[in-house]
Each structure stands twice: as C-alpha cells, then as structure tokens.
Amino acid sequence: MKITWIFTFLLSCATQCRAFVVTSQTNYPRLSRAMMMPMDPFVDVTQNDYFSSLLLSAVEGPPEVGGVSYSKASYYTILGLYVLSFPGVWSQVKRSTSAKIKRKTFVTAGENAAAGKSLRQQAGEIMAYMTSNNYEVVDAGETITFRGIVQRSLGQAAFLVFCTALGLLSLALVLQVQFNDVELPFGLNWYAIALLSPYAGVYYWSAGDRVDEISVKLVANADETENEIVVQGSDEELERMWRTLEWTEKGMVKIPGLLES
C-alpha cells in the first residue's frame, strides 16, 4: 500500500510538470533591455536600423508553437509503475475483511531459571489473557485453540474510504491528463469517480464481524530453564499478546526503549 501512495505522489508531480512545461501558443518574445532603451539621436544610423529590424520582427506575429520540454520516457515510466501499483488499493480493501495469519515462537524463563515460570503457570497466564479479550477455549489438547469474534470498526471503515478516495483521485488525475478531450455525460469530469470511495466502507461493513482463531503450544527444554511458546493467529493479536505478556521472540534480543527504566 505504501508503494501505491509513493507512485501516486510521483505521478502527480510528473503530470503537474507536464502541464506547465508546454509552450503556450499566445506567448510573444520578450524585448531585451537593449531593445527598450531610448534611442540616442547621435547613434549611428546602421545601429538604429538593427534595432528597428528587431522591433519589426517582434510585431510580425507569434512564433511557431514550441514542443514540450519534459522527458516522455520518464513520464510514461512513472505512469506504467502507477498502473502496476494501483491494484494495491483494491487489495487493501479486500484484505480488510480477513486476518493476516502468522506463526511465531516466543521464549520465556523456565521453572528452574531465576524468576521463571512453570508450564502450568504459563498456561494459566495465557488463559487469563485470552479470556479477558473475549476468547474462549475450543480445544484443550496438546495445542490449546482459542476462538473469538473481532467486531467491525467504524474507524477502519473510515480509513478505507479515505485511502480509496486518494487512490481514485490519483486515477482521475491520470485520466484527466491522458484523455482531456473526452466529454463525459452530464458535464462531469474524471474526478467524479472519487464519489465511489464510500463503497469501500460499505464492502468492509457488510462483511460483518470476523471470527479469529489462535492456537498456542507450550514446550519446555530438558533443563526446564526456558519455555517455548508457539503461537499461530492474526498478526495484530500476536503483536498485542507478546507485548502485554512481555515475551521475547525466539532468536531475537529485546532492547529496552529510552523511556523504559
């Protein structure tokens, strides 16, 4: 999604440059300072004739229409990249109704470690956390499975409408530049397609609440000095869980922040 907005910004800059670099048909050549200076009566006649010829050439008529000075290769390269990245807008709306599933392994201090916890204590801590977040246990075997309902968010719907509106406005800018001579019905222009952006929020809201499942598996090493917690679930919930329960991802080193004591 970020790539989509970057290409949108670049394309907007390119199209604005294209609009201002085209030479106008009504521009007349400017007179130089020497041409506007008053003529000295003692100046040589041949010099006066030279100035007169310059003035005559200036009033004969406008010059021929000039060409554009922008690089067409650069413009169409950015346009091509934009076309390739624009489907990301639809992808963002489509993925809003489903969770991004990830599987991560975290480690904590085991029973025989200083300030460690046993697997039973660790399981109780996880159970309390999931229950407080409206998850219920659906399977309590070797792998514990929790299921919960994620309610629709009005803020998420508004964010999707905003992002879709930006994407459609950038598309309208492209169409306005490329098909400037096309007349749309009812006197509308290409920017009217931005009025379709609220349908992104309608699509998200009509999908209803989402059902999430999170599976947790606890394993201790042979010395019981370290517990491994294998969690599979939505990326957002995993991020919130390890931060709340103060876990450390396996193979990673936790570096305290500047404000942490």
C-alpha positions, 0 to 999 in steps of 0.5 A, a space after each residue: 500500500 505504501 508503494 501505491 501512495 509513493 507512485 501516486 505522489 510521483 505521478 502527480 508531480 510528473 503530470 503537474 510538470 507536464 502541464 506547465 512545461 508546454 509552450 503556450 501558443 499566445 506567448 510573444 518574445 520578450 524585448 531585451 533591455 537593449 531593445 527598450 532603451 531610448 534611442 540616442 539621436 547621435 547613434 549611428 544610423 546602421 545601429 538604429 536600423 538593427 534595432 528597428 529590424 528587431 522591433 519589426 520582427 517582434 510585431 510580425 506575429 507569434 512564433 511557431 508553437 514550441 514542443 514540450 520540454 519534459 522527458 516522455 520516457 520518464 513520464 510514461 515510466 512513472 505512469 506504467 509503475 502507477 498502473 502496476 501499483 494501483 491494484 494495491 488499493 483494491 487489495 487493501 480493501 479486500 484484505 480488510 475483511 480477513 486476518 493476516 495469519 502468522 506463526 511465531 515462537 516466543 521464549 520465556 524463563 523456565 521453572 528452574 531459571 531465576 524468576 521463571 515460570 512453570 508450564 502450568 503457570 504459563 498456561 494459566 497466564 495465557 488463559 487469563 489473557 485470552 479470556 479477558 479479550 473475549 476468547 474462549 477455549 475450543 480445544 484443550 489438547 496438546 495445542 490449546 485453540 482459542 476462538 473469538 469474534 473481532 467486531 467491525 470498526 467504524 474507524 477502519 471503515 473510515 480509513 478505507 474510504 479515505 485511502 480509496 478516495 486518494 487512490 481514485 483521485 490519483 486515477 482521475 488525475 491520470 485520466 484527466 491528463 491522458 484523455 482531456 478531450 473526452 466529454 463525459 455525460 452530464 458535464 462531469 469530469 474524471 474526478 467524479 469517480 472519487 464519489 465511489 470511495 464510500 463503497 469501500 466502507 460499505 464492502 468492509 461493513 457488510 462483511 460483518 464481524 470476523 471470527 479469529 482463531 489462535 492456537 498456542 503450544 507450550 514446550 519446555 527444554 530438558 533443563 526446564 530453564 526456558 519455555 517455548 511458546 508457539 503461537 499461530 493467529 492474526 498478526 495484530 493479536 500476536 503483536 498485542 499478546 507478546 507485548 502485554 505478556 512481555 515475551 521475547 521472540 525466539 532468536 531475537 534480543 529485546 532492547 529496552 526503549 529510552 523511556 523504559 527504566 
